[in-house]
Amino acid sequence: MAKKFAELEARMAPEARAQAQALYLQHLKELPLHELRKAQELSQEALAKKLHINQAAVSKMERRTDMYISTLRNYIQAMGGELEIIATFADGQVKIENFAE
Amino acid sequence: MAKKFAELEARMAPEARAQAQALYLQHLKELPLHELRKAQELSQEALAKKLHINQAAVSKMERRTDMYISTLRNYIQAMGGELEIIATFADGQVKIENFAE
C-alpha cells in the first residue's frame, strides 16, 4: 500500500503534489503535549522518570508556549516518538535539518 | 487532484495510512536554514531587514544547532513560510499545537 502511494505521488504534477502535501499536513491531528502524553498512556510521573526530572518539571514543560527545540525533542523521544521540523510554503514543504541530533 | 488524494487516503486502512504518512515525511526534501533562505532567493541582509536584526545575527542564527521555537518560527515566517512541529510515532503523526501563535 505504501508503494501504491509512492507511485501515485510520482505520477502527480509538482503543483498537485504540493497541494496534496499541504492537504496532508492540514489533516493531521493536532494535540497539545499533555494530550499526546495521555494518548501514549504515560503519566507525568512516568515521563519524568524517563527524562530524569521530577513530575513538577514535566507539568511546567507542558504549560509552556515556547521552549528550546532540544527540550521538545527530548520530551517527544521519551514518549517513543521523533520530532520533525517542517517549513510549509505555497509551493511545498521542506524539513529543517539544522536541529538533527 | 487534491480531492483525489483525500479520497485515496480515506479508503486506506489506518495502518496503511500511517505507513503512507511516514513515507511522505521521509521523502520531504531536507535543507539547513541557509539553503532554504537561498532557495527563497533571499540574502542574509534582506532577511535581517525583515527580522529587524542585523546580518551578523542572521548568520549566527543559521549556524545554531538549537534555538527557541519562536525564534525559528520568526525566521521561517520572514521567508514567507509557516512552521509546523510534528511528532512521528510508529502508528502515525500528530502536530504539536502548544506553540501555535
Backbone of each chain as ProteinMPNN parsed JSONL, in Angstrom:
{"seq_chain_A": "MAKKFAELEARMAPEARAQAQALYLQHLKELPLHELRKAQELSQEALAKKLHINQAAVSKMERRTDMYISTLRNYIQAMGGELEIIATFADGQVKIENFAE", "coords_chain_A": {"N_chain_A": [[0.835, -1.206, 0.0], [1.956, 1.205, 0.773], [3.694, 1.445, -1.311], [1.971, 1.849, -3.48], [1.056, 4.414, -2.843], [3.387, 5.911, -3.145], [3.775, 5.57, -5.867], [1.516, 6.805, -6.934], [2.031, 9.394, -6.086], [4.339, 9.951, -7.526], [3.341, 10.141, -10.07], [1.999, 12.489, -10.063], [1.66, 15.961, -10.959], [4.033, 18.565, -10.172], [2.754, 20.821, -8.915], [0.332, 19.761, -8.094], [1.253, 17.868, -6.37], [2.389, 19.42, -4.349], [0.062, 20.595, -3.414], [-1.274, 18.324, -2.448], [0.474, 17.593, -0.442], [0.289, 19.786, 1.303], [-2.357, 19.508, 2.002], [-2.257, 17.076, 3.322], [-0.749, 17.718, 5.631], [-2.493, 19.567, 6.748], [-4.56, 17.902, 7.494], [-3.603, 16.436, 9.585], [-3.887, 15.261, 12.915], [-4.158, 17.55, 15.574], [-2.528, 18.089, 18.595], [-2.084, 19.128, 22.005], [0.879, 18.915, 24.075], [0.362, 17.555, 26.556], [-1.916, 16.075, 26.001], [-1.021, 14.421, 24.011], [0.812, 12.925, 25.468], [-0.985, 11.58, 27.168], [-2.338, 10.077, 25.258], [-0.374, 8.306, 24.652], [-0.493, 6.801, 26.827], [0.948, 7.492, 29.154], [1.89, 8.663, 32.346], [2.526, 11.85, 33.997], [4.425, 11.36, 35.916], [5.65, 8.974, 35.049], [6.783, 9.819, 32.642], [8.481, 11.807, 33.61], [10.33, 10.268, 34.98], [11.608, 8.935, 32.869], [12.843, 11.13, 31.727], [14.575, 11.927, 33.613], [13.881, 13.961, 35.379], [11.724, 15.813, 37.675], [8.194, 15.291, 38.473], [6.87, 17.763, 38.663], [8.373, 19.372, 36.995], [7.809, 18.302, 34.502], [5.108, 18.906, 34.352], [5.261, 21.704, 34.301], [6.666, 22.075, 31.9], [4.766, 21.192, 30.074], [2.988, 23.257, 30.116], [4.2, 25.348, 28.907], [4.547, 27.805, 26.282], [6.561, 28.18, 24.638], [9.787, 26.879, 23.913], [13.134, 25.448, 23.987], [14.182, 23.754, 21.043], [15.601, 21.388, 21.431], [14.731, 20.635, 23.975], [12.05, 20.064, 23.54], [12.398, 17.961, 21.721], [13.597, 16.014, 23.378], [11.47, 15.482, 25.096], [9.528, 14.418, 23.324], [10.93, 12.188, 22.369], [11.186, 10.731, 24.711], [8.678, 9.756, 24.905], [8.721, 7.919, 22.941], [8.667, 8.831, 20.368], [9.549, 10.723, 17.338], [10.863, 13.925, 16.614], [9.911, 16.255, 14.131], [10.728, 18.994, 12.149], [9.085, 21.166, 10.171], [8.915, 23.323, 7.382], [6.451, 25.11, 5.785], [5.597, 26.188, 2.601], [3.997, 28.098, -0.028], [4.494, 26.605, -2.307], [5.204, 24.079, -1.456], [6.687, 21.75, 1.007], [9.49, 21.671, 3.264], [11.855, 19.808, 5.206], [13.513, 20.952, 8.077], [16.874, 20.763, 8.709], [18.818, 21.608, 10.472], [18.643, 21.013, 13.147], [18.931, 18.378, 13.614], [19.809, 15.464, 15.444]], "CA_chain_A": [[0.0, 0.0, 0.0], [2.89, 2.339, 0.785], [4.245, 1.511, -2.674], [0.937, 2.478, -4.298], [1.047, 5.846, -2.511], [4.582, 6.497, -3.76], [3.539, 5.572, -7.318], [0.532, 7.865, -7.187], [2.708, 10.669, -5.871], [5.305, 10.137, -8.614], [2.608, 10.476, -11.3], [1.357, 13.802, -9.902], [2.41, 17.154, -11.35], [4.599, 19.197, -8.968], [1.797, 21.69, -8.205], [-0.649, 18.877, -7.459], [1.925, 17.206, -5.26], [2.481, 20.436, -3.294], [-1.309, 20.702, -2.885], [-1.553, 17.108, -1.683], [1.297, 17.644, 0.768], [-0.306, 20.783, 2.195], [-3.596, 18.889, 2.46], [-1.911, 16.045, 4.289], [-0.385, 18.362, 6.897], [-3.714, 20.174, 7.298], [-5.437, 16.873, 8.054], [-3.007, 15.789, 10.755], [-4.486, 15.554, 14.213], [-3.358, 18.492, 16.379], [-2.65, 17.821, 20.029], [-1.101, 19.717, 22.91], [1.793, 17.889, 24.596], [-0.185, 16.7, 27.632], [-2.867, 15.139, 25.393], [-0.191, 13.445, 23.309], [1.326, 12.027, 26.515], [-2.083, 10.704, 27.608], [-2.605, 9.157, 24.149], [0.671, 7.269, 24.745], [-0.749, 6.132, 28.112], [2.028, 7.795, 30.086], [1.608, 9.687, 33.359], [3.623, 12.817, 34.152], [5.441, 10.702, 36.745], [6.379, 8.014, 34.209], [7.594, 10.579, 31.684], [9.514, 12.477, 34.405], [11.35, 9.256, 35.269], [12.376, 8.734, 31.63], [13.61, 12.339, 31.428], [15.416, 12.195, 34.79], [13.455, 15.203, 36.03], [10.607, 15.451, 38.532], [6.853, 15.438, 37.894], [6.521, 19.189, 38.577], [9.065, 19.921, 35.823], [7.031, 17.862, 33.328], [3.883, 19.714, 34.382], [5.649, 23.053, 33.893], [7.011, 21.988, 30.482], [3.534, 21.027, 29.291], [2.24, 24.52, 30.101], [4.968, 26.381, 28.201], [4.153, 28.079, 24.896], [7.807, 28.307, 23.886], [10.888, 26.154, 24.562], [14.188, 25.065, 23.064], [13.865, 22.592, 20.199], [16.205, 20.204, 22.064], [13.878, 20.264, 25.113], [10.872, 19.422, 22.951], [12.824, 16.671, 21.143], [13.781, 15.076, 24.488], [10.134, 15.123, 25.587], [8.916, 13.544, 22.308], [11.671, 10.922, 22.334], [10.877, 9.992, 25.94], [7.398, 9.079, 24.631], [8.932, 6.937, 21.869], [8.448, 9.46, 19.061], [10.626, 11.522, 16.744], [10.445, 15.287, 16.298], [10.216, 16.727, 12.777], [10.507, 20.433, 11.996], [8.706, 21.351, 8.768], [8.562, 24.673, 6.926], [5.471, 24.998, 4.702], [5.494, 27.342, 1.709], [2.904, 27.953, -1.003], [4.841, 25.611, -3.324], [5.64, 22.804, -0.902], [7.267, 21.703, 2.347], [10.834, 21.121, 3.454], [12.272, 19.52, 6.582], [14.666, 21.744, 8.503], [17.798, 19.751, 9.226], [19.811, 22.188, 11.389], [18.462, 20.578, 14.53], [19.047, 16.922, 13.694], [20.661, 15.137, 16.596]], "C_chain_A": [[0.863, 1.245, 0.0], [3.461, 2.534, -0.613], [3.25, 2.218, -3.589], [0.92, 3.993, -4.092], [2.221, 6.542, -3.2], [4.402, 6.595, -5.271], [2.569, 6.684, -7.707], [1.222, 9.227, -7.107], [3.652, 10.983, -7.038], [4.607, 10.564, -9.899], [2.008, 11.878, -11.241], [2.257, 14.933, -10.393], [2.917, 17.836, -10.077], [3.592, 20.049, -8.196], [0.775, 20.848, -7.444], [-0.029, 18.192, -6.246], [2.042, 18.167, -4.069], [1.122, 20.594, -2.602], [-1.618, 19.523, -1.97], [-0.777, 17.106, -0.376], [0.7, 18.606, 1.79], [-1.568, 20.211, 2.829], [-3.306, 17.857, 3.547], [-1.587, 16.671, 5.645], [-1.597, 19.005, 7.561], [-4.572, 19.14, 8.022], [-4.859, 16.151, 9.264], [-3.753, 16.206, 12.014], [-3.574, 16.525, 14.965], [-3.604, 18.218, 17.845], [-1.674, 18.684, 20.815], [-0.283, 18.585, 23.538], [1.15, 16.982, 25.639], [-1.203, 15.689, 27.082], [-2.115, 14.026, 24.654], [0.362, 12.421, 24.31], [0.247, 11.056, 26.971], [-2.407, 9.665, 26.535], [-1.577, 8.018, 24.138], [0.566, 6.501, 26.066], [0.411, 6.268, 29.091], [1.556, 8.854, 31.07], [2.758, 10.683, 33.364], [4.772, 12.179, 34.935], [6.314, 9.762, 35.89], [7.3, 8.739, 33.231], [8.751, 11.278, 32.401], [10.677, 11.517, 34.666], [12.241, 9.037, 34.036], [13.296, 9.921, 31.332], [14.58, 12.71, 32.556], [15.143, 13.587, 35.363], [12.287, 14.839, 36.95], [9.255, 15.783, 37.865], [6.465, 16.902, 37.716], [7.156, 19.833, 37.344], [8.341, 19.527, 34.531], [5.765, 18.703, 33.222], [4.157, 21.121, 33.858], [5.929, 23.083, 32.378], [5.753, 21.949, 29.612], [2.699, 22.305, 29.224], [2.978, 25.634, 29.356], [4.455, 26.567, 26.777], [5.385, 28.325, 24.024], [8.869, 27.51, 24.631], [11.962, 25.876, 23.522], [13.757, 23.811, 22.301], [14.415, 21.317, 20.834], [15.351, 19.709, 23.236], [12.643, 19.518, 24.616], [11.234, 18.05, 22.385], [12.993, 15.631, 22.248], [12.436, 14.568, 25.005], [9.471, 14.122, 24.634], [9.599, 12.174, 22.294], [11.389, 10.081, 23.571], [9.538, 9.258, 25.809], [7.534, 8.034, 23.519], [8.726, 7.506, 20.477], [9.685, 10.165, 18.538], [10.068, 12.89, 16.381], [10.837, 15.634, 14.87], [9.828, 18.204, 12.693], [10.284, 20.699, 10.512], [8.416, 22.827, 8.497], [7.654, 24.519, 5.706], [5.423, 26.301, 3.91], [4.376, 27.074, 0.713], [3.207, 26.824, -2.0], [5.395, 24.311, -2.747], [6.214, 22.904, 0.5], [8.712, 21.241, 2.285], [11.038, 20.826, 4.934], [13.477, 20.381, 6.882], [15.641, 20.814, 9.207], [18.863, 20.299, 10.175], [19.818, 21.518, 12.757], [18.466, 19.061, 14.678], [20.016, 16.607, 14.816], [22.119, 14.944, 16.203]], "O_chain_A": [[0.555, 2.225, -0.679], [3.683, 3.665, -1.045], [3.631, 3.082, -4.379], [0.786, 4.757, -5.048], [2.068, 7.624, -3.767], [4.819, 7.575, -5.889], [2.782, 7.405, -8.682], [1.015, 10.094, -7.956], [3.753, 12.128, -7.48], [5.194, 11.262, -10.726], [1.556, 12.4, -12.26], [3.478, 14.865, -10.253], [2.303, 17.703, -9.019], [3.567, 20.013, -6.965], [0.401, 21.164, -6.314], [-0.691, 17.966, -5.233], [1.822, 17.774, -2.923], [1.04, 20.71, -1.38], [-2.147, 19.69, -0.872], [-1.284, 16.681, 0.662], [0.611, 18.295, 2.978], [-1.823, 20.396, 4.019], [-4.011, 17.776, 4.553], [-2.08, 16.22, 6.678], [-1.72, 18.993, 8.786], [-5.223, 19.443, 9.022], [-5.543, 15.346, 9.897], [-4.189, 17.349, 12.153], [-2.357, 16.341, 14.989], [-4.749, 18.127, 18.288], [-0.563, 18.945, 20.353], [-0.709, 17.431, 23.531], [1.363, 15.77, 25.617], [-1.343, 14.59, 27.618], [-2.514, 12.861, 24.67], [0.38, 11.22, 24.043], [0.506, 9.865, 27.144], [-2.712, 8.515, 26.851], [-1.865, 6.912, 23.679], [1.414, 5.668, 26.384], [0.804, 5.312, 29.76], [0.903, 9.824, 30.685], [3.828, 10.415, 32.816], [5.944, 12.429, 34.651], [7.54, 9.758, 35.998], [8.443, 8.333, 33.017], [9.864, 11.341, 31.878], [11.846, 11.897, 34.586], [13.464, 8.964, 34.148], [14.377, 9.757, 30.767], [15.314, 13.692, 32.454], [16.062, 14.293, 35.776], [11.895, 13.674, 37.004], [9.198, 16.459, 36.838], [5.809, 17.255, 36.737], [6.569, 20.72, 36.723], [8.268, 20.313, 33.586], [5.396, 19.154, 32.138], [3.382, 21.661, 33.069], [5.491, 23.991, 31.672], [5.686, 22.585, 28.56], [1.81, 22.428, 28.381], [2.447, 26.733, 29.191], [3.99, 25.62, 26.143], [5.274, 28.636, 22.838], [8.853, 27.469, 25.861], [11.736, 26.045, 22.324], [13.071, 22.937, 22.832], [13.764, 20.273, 20.782], [15.256, 18.503, 23.467], [12.241, 18.497, 25.174], [10.48, 17.09, 22.544], [12.579, 14.484, 22.08], [12.28, 13.386, 25.311], [8.922, 13.11, 25.07], [8.938, 11.138, 22.217], [11.356, 8.853, 23.491], [9.29, 8.271, 26.502], [6.568, 7.343, 23.196], [8.621, 6.754, 19.508], [10.726, 10.205, 19.194], [8.94, 13.003, 15.899], [11.954, 15.348, 14.441], [8.742, 18.602, 13.114], [11.178, 20.485, 9.693], [7.751, 23.494, 9.29], [8.028, 23.884, 4.72], [5.233, 27.378, 4.475], [3.869, 25.956, 0.623], [2.289, 26.162, -2.483], [5.994, 23.522, -3.477], [6.235, 23.974, 1.108], [9.109, 20.513, 1.374], [10.475, 21.495, 5.801], [14.366, 20.529, 6.043], [15.285, 20.154, 10.183], [19.72, 19.547, 10.638], [20.843, 21.458, 13.436], [18.066, 18.521, 15.71], [20.929, 17.382, 15.103], [22.958, 14.665, 17.06]]}, "seq_chain_B": "MAKKFAELEARMAPEARAQAQALYLQHLKELPLHELRKAQELSQEALAKKLHINQAAVSKMERRTDMYISTLRNYIQAMGGELEIIATFADGQVKIENFAE", "coords_chain_B": {"N_chain_B": [[-7.198, 17.448, -8.053], [-6.117, 17.412, -5.509], [-8.378, 16.58, -4.195], [-8.668, 13.946, -5.127], [-6.48, 12.775, -3.84], [-7.258, 12.982, -1.164], [-9.484, 11.332, -1.228], [-8.342, 8.865, -1.852], [-6.804, 8.514, 0.431], [-8.785, 8.307, 2.364], [-9.867, 5.86, 1.777], [-7.987, 4.122, 2.622], [-6.693, 1.677, 4.914], [-6.205, 2.178, 8.459], [-3.526, 1.433, 9.285], [-2.158, 1.35, 6.889], [-2.437, 3.951, 6.136], [-0.934, 5.272, 8.086], [1.547, 4.296, 7.399], [1.835, 5.413, 4.84], [1.86, 8.095, 5.512], [4.214, 8.277, 7.035], [6.005, 7.626, 5.068], [5.64, 9.779, 3.358], [6.688, 11.924, 4.887], [9.317, 11.041, 5.104], [10.161, 11.375, 2.51], [10.304, 14.075, 2.09], [12.139, 16.946, 1.104], [15.19, 17.702, 2.682], [16.598, 20.471, 4.227], [19.169, 22.714, 5.375], [18.798, 25.77, 7.272], [20.098, 27.997, 5.969], [20.284, 27.155, 3.333], [17.637, 26.894, 2.668], [16.864, 29.568, 2.826], [18.362, 30.582, 0.655], [17.117, 29.211, -1.407], [14.749, 30.55, -1.407], [15.538, 32.8, -2.551], [16.65, 34.888, -1.011], [18.856, 37.142, 0.558], [21.16, 37.192, 3.385], [21.159, 39.766, 4.345], [18.73, 40.826, 3.382], [16.889, 39.215, 4.725], [17.56, 39.813, 7.363], [16.712, 42.455, 7.499], [13.927, 42.152, 7.323], [13.544, 40.895, 9.746], [14.248, 42.756, 11.548], [16.807, 42.741, 12.62], [20.453, 42.529, 12.613], [22.707, 41.642, 9.847], [24.772, 39.978, 10.769], [23.595, 38.739, 12.94], [21.711, 37.12, 11.713], [23.397, 35.41, 10.332], [24.644, 34.153, 12.505], [22.423, 32.897, 13.669], [21.806, 31.028, 11.695], [23.826, 29.234, 12.036], [23.372, 27.95, 14.354], [22.601, 25.05, 16.361], [20.556, 24.644, 17.969], [17.642, 26.282, 19.161], [15.129, 28.651, 20.343], [11.737, 27.763, 19.735], [10.051, 29.846, 18.956], [11.879, 31.656, 17.881], [12.8, 30.297, 15.637], [10.361, 30.094, 14.275], [9.857, 32.814, 13.687], [11.943, 33.294, 11.896], [11.313, 31.539, 9.767], [8.808, 32.555, 9.034], [9.53, 35.095, 8.186], [10.578, 34.477, 5.773], [8.342, 33.9, 4.409], [7.066, 31.56, 4.986], [5.463, 28.868, 6.923], [5.801, 27.48, 10.153], [5.803, 24.096, 11.182], [5.343, 21.746, 13.702], [5.993, 18.474, 14.158], [5.247, 15.323, 15.596], [6.399, 12.116, 15.214], [5.254, 8.855, 15.365], [5.31, 5.241, 15.639], [2.778, 4.488, 14.836], [1.718, 6.641, 13.469], [1.415, 10.262, 12.787], [1.346, 13.344, 14.667], [0.44, 16.798, 14.919], [2.01, 19.19, 16.958], [0.492, 21.37, 19.066], [1.015, 23.225, 21.048], [2.608, 25.403, 20.549], [1.473, 27.105, 18.817], [0.785, 30.221, 17.273]], "CA_chain_B": [[-6.134, 16.49, -7.742], [-6.076, 17.341, -4.04], [-9.56, 15.798, -3.823], [-8.334, 12.545, -5.382], [-5.564, 12.349, -2.784], [-8.069, 12.833, 0.054], [-10.33, 10.134, -1.414], [-7.458, 7.69, -1.741], [-6.412, 8.414, 1.834], [-9.963, 7.89, 3.127], [-10.122, 4.44, 1.505], [-6.886, 3.319, 3.16], [-6.794, 1.191, 6.296], [-5.394, 3.047, 9.327], [-2.086, 1.093, 9.302], [-1.624, 1.745, 5.585], [-2.39, 5.42, 6.134], [0.218, 5.638, 8.912], [2.714, 3.967, 6.566], [1.895, 6.409, 3.764], [2.233, 9.361, 6.134], [5.631, 8.182, 7.388], [6.69, 7.648, 3.776], [5.591, 11.148, 2.86], [7.652, 12.747, 5.632], [10.663, 10.585, 4.754], [10.507, 11.84, 1.167], [10.442, 15.532, 2.047], [13.499, 17.464, 0.942], [15.76, 18.237, 3.925], [17.505, 21.594, 3.979], [19.516, 23.583, 6.508], [18.148, 27.087, 7.141], [20.723, 28.909, 4.992], [19.942, 26.671, 1.983], [16.222, 27.247, 2.491], [16.854, 31.003, 2.525], [18.855, 30.767, -0.716], [16.059, 28.705, -2.3], [13.725, 31.606, -1.454], [16.221, 33.941, -3.191], [16.821, 35.958, -0.029], [20.196, 37.282, 1.141], [21.125, 37.38, 4.842], [20.834, 41.18, 4.552], [17.293, 41.009, 3.136], [16.168, 38.551, 5.81], [17.85, 40.604, 8.567], [15.858, 43.641, 7.432], [12.566, 41.708, 7.658], [13.507, 40.47, 11.153], [14.702, 43.896, 12.348], [18.088, 42.436, 13.279], [21.488, 42.775, 11.604], [23.119, 40.485, 9.033], [25.6, 39.088, 11.594], [22.681, 37.961, 13.791], [21.137, 36.077, 10.843], [24.491, 34.46, 10.101], [24.811, 33.407, 13.747], [21.228, 32.064, 13.807], [21.878, 29.919, 10.731], [24.859, 28.271, 12.461], [22.975, 27.328, 15.625], [22.026, 23.708, 16.26], [19.407, 24.638, 18.877], [17.108, 27.637, 19.371], [13.738, 28.655, 20.763], [10.777, 27.528, 18.659], [9.572, 31.155, 18.499], [12.941, 32.25, 17.054], [12.745, 29.578, 14.356], [9.114, 30.48, 13.61], [10.057, 34.166, 13.129], [12.848, 33.17, 10.746], [10.548, 30.892, 8.677], [7.758, 33.481, 8.6], [10.17, 36.198, 7.452], [10.783, 33.963, 4.412], [7.022, 33.673, 3.805], [6.608, 30.197, 5.276], [4.859, 28.577, 8.225], [6.486, 26.404, 10.878], [4.956, 23.02, 11.709], [6.069, 20.856, 14.612], [5.343, 17.169, 14.012], [5.799, 14.182, 16.329], [6.17, 10.897, 14.443], [5.269, 7.605, 16.134], [5.184, 4.053, 14.784], [1.416, 4.375, 14.319], [1.231, 7.861, 12.813], [1.971, 11.568, 13.176], [0.47, 14.399, 15.166], [1.008, 18.148, 15.003], [2.041, 19.689, 18.323], [-0.165, 22.672, 18.96], [1.354, 24.114, 22.17], [3.429, 26.538, 20.144], [0.742, 27.892, 17.819], [0.934, 31.653, 17.623]], "C_chain_B": [[-6.032, 16.302, -6.233], [-7.236, 16.466, -3.542], [-9.284, 14.304, -4.0], [-7.468, 11.981, -4.266], [-6.342, 12.07, -1.497], [-8.936, 11.579, -0.028], [-9.52, 8.859, -1.251], [-7.13, 7.438, -0.272], [-7.569, 7.863, 2.678], [-10.246, 6.402, 2.949], [-9.077, 3.535, 2.145], [-7.17, 2.878, 4.596], [-5.876, 2.051, 7.166], [-3.898, 2.737, 9.299], [-1.434, 1.555, 7.994], [-1.482, 3.263, 5.526], [-1.169, 5.905, 6.936], [1.51, 5.407, 8.131], [2.925, 5.038, 5.498], [2.349, 7.756, 4.311], [3.721, 9.371, 6.459], [6.467, 8.296, 6.122], [6.75, 9.064, 3.239], [6.627, 12.019, 3.562], [9.089, 12.35, 5.313], [11.123, 11.179, 3.432], [10.628, 13.353, 1.047], [11.915, 15.902, 1.878], [13.961, 18.012, 2.289], [16.751, 19.331, 3.593], [17.907, 22.255, 5.292], [18.923, 24.972, 6.237], [18.773, 27.964, 6.056], [20.415, 28.479, 3.554], [18.485, 27.007, 1.662], [16.097, 28.733, 2.136], [17.299, 31.262, 1.089], [17.811, 30.305, -1.73], [14.931, 29.725, -2.435], [14.294, 32.895, -2.066], [16.306, 35.163, -2.274], [18.268, 35.964, 0.455], [20.049, 37.392, 2.659], [20.707, 38.814, 5.164], [19.319, 41.4, 4.427], [16.471, 40.408, 4.274], [16.348, 39.318, 7.128], [16.911, 41.806, 8.64], [14.427, 43.275, 7.85], [12.434, 41.384, 9.153], [13.906, 41.605, 12.107], [15.905, 43.538, 13.208], [19.175, 42.729, 12.24], [21.938, 41.474, 10.921], [23.917, 39.486, 9.86], [24.73, 38.187, 12.477], [22.018, 36.829, 12.979], [22.18, 34.987, 10.605], [24.671, 33.545, 11.315], [23.646, 32.416, 13.934], [21.319, 30.823, 12.917], [22.918, 28.872, 11.111], [24.501, 27.564, 13.766], [22.385, 25.94, 15.4], [20.868, 23.554, 17.255], [18.933, 26.087, 19.03], [15.676, 27.516, 19.878], [12.839, 28.459, 19.54], [10.276, 28.863, 18.095], [10.596, 31.843, 17.583], [12.922, 31.633, 15.658], [11.496, 29.987, 13.574], [9.251, 31.869, 12.964], [10.902, 34.125, 11.861], [12.081, 32.611, 9.534], [9.488, 31.862, 8.134], [8.334, 34.657, 7.813], [10.466, 35.79, 6.008], [9.45, 33.699, 3.707], [6.46, 32.28, 4.059], [5.921, 30.081, 6.625], [5.587, 27.4, 8.854], [5.477, 25.369, 11.362], [5.841, 22.081, 12.528], [5.325, 19.53, 14.625], [6.04, 16.137, 14.893], [5.403, 12.923, 15.571], [6.298, 9.68, 15.345], [5.089, 6.441, 15.161], [3.801, 3.985, 14.142], [0.864, 5.684, 13.739], [1.892, 9.126, 13.313], [0.914, 12.444, 13.8], [1.22, 15.718, 15.118], [0.951, 18.548, 16.462], [1.522, 21.119, 18.295], [0.156, 23.639, 20.101], [1.939, 25.437, 21.711], [2.764, 27.348, 19.039], [0.811, 29.337, 18.264], [-0.243, 32.141, 18.453]], "O_chain_B": [[-5.879, 15.184, -5.741], [-7.084, 15.707, -2.584], [-9.623, 13.496, -3.135], [-7.683, 10.862, -3.802], [-6.119, 11.061, -0.829], [-9.106, 10.859, 0.955], [-9.95, 7.905, -0.604], [-7.173, 6.304, 0.205], [-7.359, 7.059, 3.586], [-10.792, 5.755, 3.843], [-9.259, 2.319, 2.205], [-7.793, 3.595, 5.378], [-4.885, 2.592, 6.676], [-3.079, 3.656, 9.291], [-0.319, 2.076, 7.987], [-0.534, 3.79, 4.943], [-0.466, 6.825, 6.518], [2.441, 6.21, 8.191], [4.042, 5.507, 5.281], [3.119, 8.472, 3.671], [4.412, 10.355, 6.192], [7.498, 8.969, 6.098], [7.78, 9.501, 2.726], [7.359, 12.766, 2.912], [9.976, 13.201, 5.256], [12.307, 11.455, 3.241], [11.019, 13.856, -0.006], [12.806, 15.258, 2.433], [13.206, 18.712, 2.965], [17.644, 19.138, 2.768], [17.099, 22.353, 6.215], [18.589, 25.298, 5.097], [18.048, 28.609, 5.299], [20.299, 29.319, 2.662], [18.15, 27.357, 0.531], [15.322, 29.107, 1.256], [16.69, 32.066, 0.384], [17.638, 30.923, -2.78], [14.239, 29.762, -3.452], [13.631, 33.932, -2.096], [16.071, 36.298, -2.689], [18.838, 34.908, 0.731], [18.957, 37.651, 3.165], [19.99, 39.054, 6.135], [18.708, 42.072, 5.259], [15.492, 40.999, 4.731], [15.406, 39.454, 7.909], [16.383, 42.133, 9.703], [13.797, 43.99, 8.629], [11.373, 41.566, 9.75], [13.901, 41.429, 13.326], [16.019, 43.962, 14.358], [18.867, 43.13, 11.118], [21.6, 40.372, 11.353], [23.765, 38.277, 9.682], [25.072, 37.032, 12.733], [21.797, 35.732, 13.491], [21.877, 33.795, 10.67], [24.828, 32.331, 11.178], [23.851, 31.261, 14.306], [20.959, 29.719, 13.326], [22.907, 27.759, 10.585], [25.232, 26.689, 14.227], [21.75, 25.684, 14.377], [20.276, 22.481, 17.372], [19.747, 27.01, 19.028], [15.082, 26.439, 19.851], [13.15, 28.934, 18.448], [10.097, 28.993, 16.884], [10.223, 32.526, 16.629], [13.013, 32.327, 14.646], [11.557, 30.202, 12.363], [8.814, 32.074, 11.832], [10.621, 34.82, 10.885], [12.184, 33.137, 8.426], [9.3, 31.97, 6.922], [7.701, 35.157, 6.882], [10.588, 36.641, 5.128], [9.433, 33.317, 2.537], [5.492, 31.869, 3.42], [5.809, 31.054, 7.371], [5.944, 26.44, 8.171], [4.422, 25.722, 11.889], [6.926, 21.682, 12.104], [4.171, 19.461, 15.048], [7.268, 16.077, 14.936], [4.222, 12.688, 15.314], [7.317, 9.492, 16.009], [4.754, 6.646, 13.995], [3.661, 3.482, 13.028], [-0.345, 5.806, 13.543], [2.8, 9.089, 14.144], [-0.273, 12.309, 13.504], [2.443, 15.771, 15.254], [-0.042, 18.281, 17.139], [2.054, 21.971, 17.582], [-0.368, 24.753, 20.129], [1.795, 26.46, 22.38], [3.408, 28.179, 18.398], [0.884, 29.643, 19.454], [-0.286, 33.311, 18.835]]}, "name": "protein", "num_of_chains": 2, "seq": "MAKKFAELEARMAPEARAQAQALYLQHLKELPLHELRKAQELSQEALAKKLHINQAAVSKMERRTDMYISTLRNYIQAMGGELEIIATFADGQVKIENFAEMAKKFAELEARMAPEARAQAQALYLQHLKELPLHELRKAQELSQEALAKKLHINQAAVSKMERRTDMYISTLRNYIQAMGGELEIIATFADGQVKIENFAE"}
